[in-house]
Amino acid sequence: MNLKTCVLGLAMTVTAYVPMAMAHAHPKVMLPAADSAGPAPAKVVVTFSEPVEAKFSSLALTDEKGTTVGTEKSAGVAGDPKTLTLAVPKLTPGDYLVHWVSVAPDGHKMQGEYKFTVK
Amino acid sequence: MLSEGQLLALHVLANGVADVAFSLSLGALAAFTWKTLPAAYDRKLFLLIGLAALLIAAAQPVQLVVLTAGMTGAASVAELTPQFRDVLSTHAGWILLPQALAAALAATAALIPSPRRLRLTLVAVSLLALSVFRSASGHAASDGNYSLRELAQWIHLVATAVWAGGVLVSARLLASLRDTRLQHANGERLSLQSTTAIVLIVLSGTWNTWVGVDGDIQGTLHTRWVLLLGIKLSFVLAALALGATNRRTLQQQPTEQTMRRLSVTLRAEAALMLVILLLSAWLASVSPAA
């Protein structure tokens, strides 16, 4: 552990801003996995690092041209407040981007995207 | 239409006002327990609690607007209004309601004259409820209600408010007292209260850190957020240094000169506390990934 890490640890301890640091739900498990290549999935599943407000969180899929794929909306999973799923039509080979938006129970919003390839 | 910058400013302002007001209300309530203040100060302390609680209640609708804008991306009143119901159905949204209610009850109890004991009890119960709801409004909420994490957050919030609020209230109180022995007695109560609060802040902060980073402090390095945290820490350390100076001053004979010195350093510490609370509100609005 270097000096910078020690100082940051002390700062977080005294000011207790670690909860704030982690107060954002980010993707922890993605199916298909980020930057993976494989067969076409029937759905995209993202499990976040903490529970998300399903009403304000979403997944969307676009192809190489940036065109939205499918018409389904993403949904939460009953009994698993950390996971969102998005049913997708049969995907043709190519690169796809998953755009995710998460709103944590404290109202903090995050968004991002990751790529996967269908062979 | 609200720009991203205006939204951030509104968020910081609403959080900052609520944090300062919460600290003032707990600081004033704690001053009642010292039993060293003349009875004439009761009215002033109740008035301070009442006004601070009113500010907290008034900050909740503003926080709802900011929260709705942040969660939905809506930027105009016409876009925001239809979204309120959905936002209030989320944890972050609904928890604003009991906070507003508890703050309004605390204000009512503090501002409407009633027997002292009853008034103090009602204020204390309302502020206790407010503190519980405030601790459930942050990240600790992700573990669900009534969790160990919320308990640690509650201890941290209350201890921080008592430390900051005690200093803010005392900076004004001690300056208005004429009797040096009375000033000294109140200064000693504040010193003991602050020391206890700081111990609790460090213990609960350590626990929060342990749980929160999940062994990955490195992951939060190299961000603007860390820079802001560093600035805040420097103010916290300066406040601790001034607190230590006050403690040394209180170990000396209570003379007019030493009490004047105590009053000056206490005011400087109070100014630092205001900056720390505002920086906290700013930190609460910034993503650590930024």
Boltz contact constraints between the chains, C-beta under 6 A:
constraints:
  - contact:
      token1: [A, 5]
      token2: [B, 217]
      max_distance: 6.0
  - contact:
      token1: [A, 8]
      token2: [B, 217]
      max_distance: 6.0
  - contact:
      token1: [A, 9]
      token2: [B, 217]
      max_distance: 6.0
  - contact:
      token1: [A, 11]
      token2: [B, 229]
      max_distance: 6.0
  - contact:
      token1: [A, 11]
      token2: [B, 233]
      max_distance: 6.0
  - contact:
      token1: [A, 12]
      token2: [B, 209]
      max_distance: 6.0
  - contact:
      token1: [A, 13]
      token2: [B, 205]
      max_distance: 6.0
  - contact:
      token1: [A, 13]
      token2: [B, 206]
      max_distance: 6.0
  - contact:
      token1: [A, 13]
      token2: [B, 209]
      max_distance: 6.0
  - contact:
      token1: [A, 14]
      token2: [B, 205]
      max_distance: 6.0
  - contact:
      token1: [A, 14]
      token2: [B, 236]
      max_distance: 6.0
  - contact:
      token1: [A, 15]
      token2: [B, 232]
      max_distance: 6.0
  - contact:
      token1: [A, 16]
      token2: [B, 156]
      max_distance: 6.0
  - contact:
      token1: [A, 16]
      token2: [B, 205]
      max_distance: 6.0
  - contact:
      token1: [A, 16]
      token2: [B, 208]
      max_distance: 6.0
  - contact:
      token1: [A, 17]
      token2: [B, 229]
      max_distance: 6.0
  - contact:
      token1: [A, 17]
      token2: [B, 283]
      max_distance: 6.0
  - contact:
      token1: [A, 18]
      token2: [B, 208]
      max_distance: 6.0
  - contact:
      token1: [A, 18]
      token2: [B, 209]
      max_distance: 6.0
  - contact:
      token1: [A, 18]
      token2: [B, 212]
      max_distance: 6.0
  - contact:
      token1: [A, 18]
      token2: [B, 213]
      max_distance: 6.0
  - contact:
      token1: [A, 19]
      token2: [B, 138]
      max_distance: 6.0
  - contact:
      token1: [A, 19]
      token2: [B, 139]
      max_distance: 6.0
  - contact:
      token1: [A, 19]
      token2: [B, 208]
      max_distance: 6.0
  - contact:
      token1: [A, 19]
      token2: [B, 212]
      max_distance: 6.0
  - contact:
      token1: [A, 20]
      token2: [B, 283]
      max_distance: 6.0
  - contact:
      token1: [A, 20]
      token2: [B, 284]
      max_distance: 6.0
  - contact:
      token1: [A, 21]
      token2: [B, 220]
      max_distance: 6.0
  - contact:
      token1: [A, 21]
      token2: [B, 288]
      max_distance: 6.0
  - contact:
      token1: [A, 22]
      token2: [B, 212]
      max_distance: 6.0
  - contact:
      token1: [A, 23]
      token2: [B, 139]
      max_distance: 6.0
  - contact:
      token1: [A, 50]
      token2: [B, 142]
      max_distance: 6.0
  - contact:
      token1: [A, 51]
      token2: [B, 142]
      max_distance: 6.0
  - contact:
      token1: [A, 53]
      token2: [B, 90]
      max_distance: 6.0
  - contact:
      token1: [A, 55]
      token2: [B, 86]
      max_distance: 6.0
  - contact:
      token1: [A, 56]
      token2: [B, 71]
      max_distance: 6.0
  - contact:
      token1: [A, 103]
      token2: [B, 71]
      max_distance: 6.0
  - contact:
      token1: [A, 105]
      token2: [B, 91]
      max_distance: 6.0
  - contact:
      token1: [A, 105]
      token2: [B, 141]
      max_distance: 6.0
  - contact:
      token1: [A, 105]
      token2: [B, 142]
      max_distance: 6.0
  - contact:
      token1: [A, 106]
      token2: [B, 92]
      max_distance: 6.0
  - contact:
      token1: [A, 106]
      token2: [B, 138]
      max_distance: 6.0
  - contact:
      token1: [A, 106]
      token2: [B, 139]
      max_distance: 6.0
  - contact:
      token1: [A, 106]
      token2: [B, 141]
      max_distance: 6.0
  - contact:
      token1: [A, 107]
      token2: [B, 67]
      max_distance: 6.0
  - contact:
      token1: [A, 107]
      token2: [B, 71]
      max_distance: 6.0
  - contact:
      token1: [A, 107]
      token2: [B, 92]
      max_distance: 6.0
  - contact:
      token1: [A, 109]
      token2: [B, 70]
      max_distance: 6.0
  - contact:
      token1: [A, 109]
      token2: [B, 71]
      max_distance: 6.0
